[in-house]
Amino acid sequence: MKEVTVSKEVAVSKEVAVSKKKRTKKRGVITQCIRHLIQAAAFILYPGLFIMVFSAVRDILTALTGGRFSFGGLFPQLLLVSMVFLITALWGRFFCGFLCSFGMMQELIFFFSKKTVCGKVQIPKRLDRILKYLKYAILVLITAGVWVLALPVDSSWSPWGVFGMLISGNLSHVSSAIPTMGFGLLLAIAVGSLFVGRFFCRYLCPREHCWLWFPENGCTK
């Protein structure tokens, strides 16, 4: 009798576990659908939002280091950066996962390549750890070198800027964006995204360090 009771309890536990797994999977599918809808809306309405955020950080930093900081003059930049930081503090990497068009581009590339030979390539763990340090070098180069020391770096070198020009829909901008170093870097990022999901975000994005101050999943989870 005792063995029968134990068997029933085990069966019930398994059913509960299976039911919970199904609910979690269903919730995950719904979340992904919502995420893709928001991504599509952000791509159509505000495709250059990720550039605007980084430019706002640049304006604030250069104003502080140059002794030209003015709350009134930098109010739009301060508001934009504060909103992004608040969203990140509450919901984690919401901006990267839901609003960044550059990240969406990489996701689309990897989505179509992951079922091919490209998507099945595994990056060695040691190489993966080493490549992640590139973000630090890029962050120092941009903030200290370009923004603070004003090193002569042409804006056409930026793959972000070129991406913004390409998706602007302006043919003159598109034609002027192609013969640039930034376009070559953008192509290299696209090739990397064939093999690694969100290649740029994983190894090269200097903005990634801004989110390290906040919980990965936000304060509301």
C-alpha positions, 0 to 999 in steps of 0.5 A, a space after each residue: 500500500 505504501 509503495 502504491 502511494 509513493 508511486 502515485 506521488 512520483 507520478 503526480 510530481 512528474 505531471 506537475 513538472 511537465 505541466 510547469 515546463 509546458 507553461 514556461 515554454 509557452 510563456 517563452 514563445 509569447 515573450 519572443 513574439 512580443 520582442 520581435 514585434 517591438 523590434 520590428 516597430 523600433 526598426 521602422 519608427 526609430 532605426 537610429 535609436 542606438 546611434 542617438 543613445 551613444 551620441 548622447 553619451 558622447 555629448 555629455 562626456 565631452 561637455 563634462 571634460 571640456 567644461 561646457 556642461 549645461 543642464 539646459 543645453 544637454 537636456 534632450 541628451 540627459 533625458 534620453 540616457 536617463 530613460 535608457 538607464 532607467 529601463 535597463 535598471 528595471 527590466 535588464 537588457 531591454 534596450 539591447 534585446 528589444 529596441 536596438 536595430 543593429 542587434 536585430 540585424 545581427 539576429 536576422 542574419 544568424 537566424 537564416 544561417 544557424 541551420 547551415 554550416 555557418 550557424 553550426 560553427 563553435 567558437 573555442 571557449 578560450 578564443 571566445 574569452 579573448 575576443 570579449 576583451 576587444 570591447 574594452 579596447 574599443 571603449 577606451 579608443 572611442 571615449 578617451 581617444 576620439 571623444 576626450 583627446 579628439 584624435 582625428 578619426 573620420 566618422 565614415 569609419 563607424 559601422 553604426 553610422 554607415 548602418 544608419 545611412 543604409 537604412 535611412 532610405 535616402 539613395 544619396 546617403 546609401 551611395 555615399 556610405 558604400 565606399 567607406 571603411 565603415 561599410 567594410 567593417 559593417 560587412 565584416 560584422 555581418 560575416 561574423 554574425 553568420 557564425 555567432 549570434 549577435 557577433 558585434 554585441 558579444 565582442 565589439 559593442 562598447 555600450 555593453 559596459 554601460 549595462 554592467 552597473 545594473 542587474 542582468 535581468 533588471 530589478 523587477 525579475 
